[in-house]
Amino acid sequence: MSPLGPEASSRTGLVAALREIVGPERCLARPEELIAWECDGLTLHGATPSAVVLPRDKHEVARIVRACRRHATPFVARGAGTGLSGGAIALDGGVVIECAKLDRILAVDVENRLAVVEPGVVNATLSAAVRPHGLFYAPDPSSQLACTIGGNVAESSGGPHTLKYGTTANHVLALELVLPDGELVRVGSPTGFAPGVDLVAALVGSEGTLGVVVEATVRLTPIPEATETLLAIFPDVVAACRAVGAIITSGLVPAALEIVDRRTIAAVEASVYAAGLPRDAGAVLLVELDGAAAALPGQVERIRALCGAEGARVERARDEAERERFWRARKGAFGAMGRVAPDLYVHDAVVPRAKLPAVLERIGAICDRRGLRLANVFHAGDGNLHPNISFDRRDPDELARVLDAGREILETCVAAGGTISGEHGIGTEKRDFMCLVFDEDDLEAQRRLRAAFDPDRACNPGKHLPTPRCCVEANPKARGYDRVPL
Ligand SMILES: Cc1cc2nc3c(=O)[nH]c(=O)nc-3n(C[C@H](O)[C@H](O)[C@H](O)COP(=O)(O)OP(=O)(O)OC[C@H]3O[C@@H](n4cnc5c(N)ncnc54)[C@H](O)[C@@H]3O)c2cc1C
């Protein structure tokens, strides 16, 4: 039942009200028009929205939110729909507010190293736009050619360079948002200093549950003077993990430390992302170093020695074209897995770096025991794992094994001192696993924060926070998947 009550008014009236705001072309409501918005990158979870609206400015967003409230209908903001946790689907017959047309870079302030952007600006577009000023936008999800700043803010997205530069949370200075009652408010400050409660911190990573972001002021970073990219080729993934530990322990701070395992290499090399990665390697470790040109040769030699001690052969990208080829292979890895099976479950969990070798072995065993096809490509420097399971959802038995393995993987990571998401968020996917890391008092505190913004649960309901009875601990059968339509 809708959190707004059983008396939600008729869909026809709602659609008419939305069309009055944005016109008929930018309000989609026919069943065949809605299909593309029925899921995000987590194709296992789906829901049909009442309508999809495509506002062009923040005032339209505010009017849409107010219309939804008048018609007792929930709403959810959406960027590119690349999210991997079901965050952008409209549960309870909600309206999707598609922010793709809010795509203007409103200001670039080179002296203060910041940009003011609308939420639909694509991540890579922002970096390309500020490159002539010697700047870039540091958070770089592998989906950066498609994903939007609004989605990045909502998920506090990371990326390969999070190791040195931090996640989105470290790069957002101020936000303007439409609150769930339709009011426009600004939080934070372009200076990065704002007295009082840090509401920017509360909003970044809140998965679109506290309002619709309509403008973000983000930090820009100087492009480093020099960059070196190395490919360390290991006999197995566990040795690569040990090398990651040795590099961090040595005091070096690489910009990125990314591991790609043998099965992922095979998929990448058979795809358009092929980069000449050695197919016989157990794993490769992509190491990026950046900073002052004079400092890098010494660091390259140290990386060679540390990886060599774990049995690796180390190659260095000879030029920018080769560097880009390595990165295209890494960032195209999820896409390349589409060659292996019709469906891919991209997991996202975190463990302390020192536990990587043991946890990876355990995850391998979890999947082997269930006869599942596992491949790993992950932000090793952050301890952020992405065990990827290829499967065919038309096979109910295989699907059940995939979901069961997912549960055990999360439990394993939490038992190792880690947590259930590093960057993809909770959404509908892990809502009922929140009890693995939070007790009921913690969850209640989070519910109260949410209620302060959205007492009626009109904004992206059903995401992020479990209801008490949904918790895995309270109800072992409540794994989440049985209540969200497939
Ligand atoms: C191939 C691939 C690789 C990926 N690699 C990474 C990676 O390296 N690192 C990483 O962190 N993630 C990664 N992701 C996940 C995903 O790209 C990120 O979560 C991204 O930030 C989602 O952006 P989006 O614009 O697609 O948002 P959507 O999927 O459209 O939405 C995601 C969430 O943001 C909310 N939202 C969107 N816009 C707004 C807004 N204006 N106001 C309020 N809430 C909003 C939605 O309600 C939803 O909860 C990857 C995904 C894919 C498919």
The ligand as a Gaussian input file, in Angstrom:
#p B3LYP/6-31G(d) Opt

LIG

0 1
 C       28.887000      -0.222000     -15.977000
 C       28.677000       0.446000     -14.648000
 C       29.780000       0.820000     -13.899000
 C       29.605000       1.474000     -12.666000
 N       30.712000       1.850000     -11.960000
 C       30.555000       2.526000     -10.804000
 C       31.711000       2.962000     -10.064000
 O       32.863000       2.766000     -10.458000
 N       31.488000       3.624000      -8.911000
 C       30.226000       3.882000      -8.448000
 O       30.085000       4.494000      -7.390000
 N       29.130000       3.464000      -9.122000
 C       29.258000       2.809000     -10.284000
 N       28.151000       2.399000     -10.976000
 C       26.801000       2.674000     -10.418000
 C       26.140000       3.973000     -10.920000
 O       26.670000       4.369000     -12.177000
 C       26.280000       5.112000      -9.910000
 O       25.530000       4.799000      -8.752000
 C       25.812000       6.470000     -10.443000
 O       26.082000       7.492000      -9.510000
 C       24.326000       6.526000     -10.763000
 O       24.092000       7.713000     -11.493000
 P       22.791000       7.851000     -12.403000
 O       22.773000       9.220000     -12.972000
 O       22.712000       6.749000     -13.369000
 O       21.653000       7.729000     -11.296000
 P       20.314000       6.821000     -11.259000
 O       20.656000       5.385000     -11.441000
 O       19.356000       7.423000     -12.232000
 O       19.848000       7.086000      -9.793000
 C       20.607000       6.614000      -8.708000
 C       20.016000       7.185000      -7.414000
 O       20.176000       8.585000      -7.442000
 C       18.938000       9.243000      -7.200000
 N       18.953000      10.483000      -7.970000
 C       19.258000      10.654000      -9.282000
 N       19.179000      11.955000      -9.601000
 C       18.821000      12.620000      -8.470000
 C       18.561000      13.978000      -8.155000
 N       18.639000      14.933000      -9.074000
 N       18.196000      14.297000      -6.890000
 C       18.100000      13.341000      -5.938000
 N       18.326000      12.033000      -6.180000
 C       18.691000      11.681000      -7.435000
 C       17.888000       8.229000      -7.658000
 O       16.650000       8.455000      -7.015000
 C       18.520000       6.928000      -7.245000
 O       18.250000       6.664000      -5.893000
 C       28.288000       1.730000     -12.184000
 C       27.185000       1.345000     -12.946000
 C       27.370000       0.712000     -14.157000
 C       26.150000       0.324000     -14.950000

